[in-house]
Amino acid sequence: MSELTEVLTKDGSYSLRSKFFQENFHSSIGALEETKLKFTATSNLQRFKGKSLNVLDICFGLGYNSASLLNELIKQKSNLNLYALEIDKKPLEYSLRSESFQKLWAPKVKKIFASLYQKNYFKDQFFRCNVLWGDAREKINFIPSSIKFDLIYLDGFSPQKCPQLWTVEFLSKVTKTLNSQGYLITYSSSAAVRKTLRNLGLEIFTIKPSFNNRTFWSQGTVAISEFDKNKLKPNFNFENLSLMEEEHLLTKASIPYRDQDLKSSKDDILKKRLDEQLLSNLLSTNKWREKWGMTKLSLKS
Ligand SMILES: C[S@@+](CC[C@H](N)C(=O)[O-])C[C@H]1O[C@@H](n2cnc3c(N)ncnc32)[C@H](O)[C@@H]1O
């Protein structure tokens, strides 16, 4: 699973490519930019200034999302209880060796990452961090049920490459750990993922495209279980779904990924979904694409 090659992204930050999953860890626009725009900015961390928060980072990888979070929380003196799930130790090993990665963050981040690598945890007066190595579908069961997360970062490979982490069954487990006001944040704007989150009772929002990247119509999805829409502020970088995005959820692309026993293989999950799509009377996704003048590029989710 671990054959990884280094990738230099357009903002000058380094990422990795997985041969096994046939996918890069980050978008070519920039690993750092992706983390900051999609995950950190969307988290509205100033809400937690001088307070405590619980965060779950699913697919820790190189640790960009956790590092950026820690970096901000160090500045604003918040207390953090972090859980990270990851199947492979190699990306963290790479981060610890990479000077250019370390230079992006406060020195304390390296100390925390080294401790996660050696001992699977870190603890001091502000931060308590744990990493659970293994398949996230299983390891999520080891998180104490009393913990409800204020933020959940879901950063697996894309649903077509790693459907195991986007199924109704896994997302149902994940969303049960979300605090009622908490945000689940993902870069994915896949109709199947959005429809699943909505069917699980969450409100879903789109992460606005950034000014310097207009190719994509969305930067991802935020799901919240109890959100007063009147509290949506123009300075938030997420908003209600557009008509185009709502119509996406009426197409065959919205048919969910399923993994009844949470042990299915990638191929089984994909085949089951394809069979369901073939029998479905929902609108064809191509028709939707034509209506809204979509290109393949603008659909990466
Ligand atoms: C897109 S990368 C994550 C990028 C990461 N957030 C970062 O900052 O580098 C996806 C990660 O998911 C991990 N992964 C794949 N399948 C997994 C599984 N079943 N359980 C846990 N982690 C998994 C891979 O090892 C990889 O590190």
The ligand as a Tripos MOL2 file, in Angstrom:
@<TRIPOS>MOLECULE
LIG
   27    29     1     0     0
SMALL
NO_CHARGES

@<TRIPOS>ATOM
      1 C1         -5.6350   12.0580    0.3900 C.3       1 LIG1
      2 S1         -4.5270   11.3140    1.5120 S.3       1 LIG1
      3 C2         -4.6800   12.2960    2.9470 C.3       1 LIG1
      4 C3         -4.0080   13.6080    2.8950 C.3       1 LIG1
      5 C4         -3.7150   14.1270    4.2740 C.3       1 LIG1
      6 N1         -4.8340   14.7150    4.9230 N.3       1 LIG1
      7 C5         -2.4810   14.9890    4.2810 C.2       1 LIG1
      8 O1         -2.5070   16.0670    4.8380 O.co2     1 LIG1
      9 O2         -1.4750   14.5530    3.7480 O.co2     1 LIG1
     10 C6         -5.4210    9.8800    1.9940 C.3       1 LIG1
     11 C7         -4.8320    9.1160    3.1420 C.3       1 LIG1
     12 O3         -5.7660    8.0900    3.4850 O.3       1 LIG1
     13 C8         -5.0540    6.9810    3.9740 C.3       1 LIG1
     14 N2         -5.9770    5.8140    3.9160 N.ar      1 LIG1
     15 C9         -6.3640    5.1070    2.8410 C.ar      1 LIG1
     16 N3         -7.2500    4.1500    3.1780 N.ar      1 LIG1
     17 C10        -7.4360    4.2530    4.5170 C.ar      1 LIG1
     18 C11        -8.2300    3.5570    5.4660 C.ar      1 LIG1
     19 N4         -9.0330    2.5490    5.0990 N.pl3     1 LIG1
     20 N5         -8.1640    3.9300    6.7550 N.ar      1 LIG1
     21 C12        -7.3600    4.9560    7.1480 C.ar      1 LIG1
     22 N6         -6.5920    5.6660    6.2920 N.ar      1 LIG1
     23 C13        -6.6310    5.3290    5.0000 C.ar      1 LIG1
     24 C14        -3.8510    6.9040    3.0600 C.3       1 LIG1
     25 O4         -2.7940    6.1730    3.6510 O.3       1 LIG1
     26 C15        -3.5130    8.3970    2.8710 C.3       1 LIG1
     27 O5         -2.5670    8.8090    3.8110 O.3       1 LIG1
@<TRIPOS>BOND
     1     1     2 1
     2     2     3 1
     3     2    10 1
     4     3     4 1
     5     4     5 1
     6     5     6 1
     7     5     7 1
     8     7     8 2
     9     7     9 1
    10    10    11 1
    11    11    12 1
    12    11    26 1
    13    12    13 1
    14    13    14 1
    15    13    24 1
    16    14    15 ar
    17    14    23 ar
    18    15    16 ar
    19    16    17 ar
    20    17    18 ar
    21    17    23 ar
    22    18    19 1
    23    18    20 ar
    24    20    21 ar
    25    21    22 ar
    26    22    23 ar
    27    24    25 1
    28    24    26 1
    29    26    27 1
@<TRIPOS>SUBSTRUCTURE
     1 LIG1         1 GROUP 0 **** ****
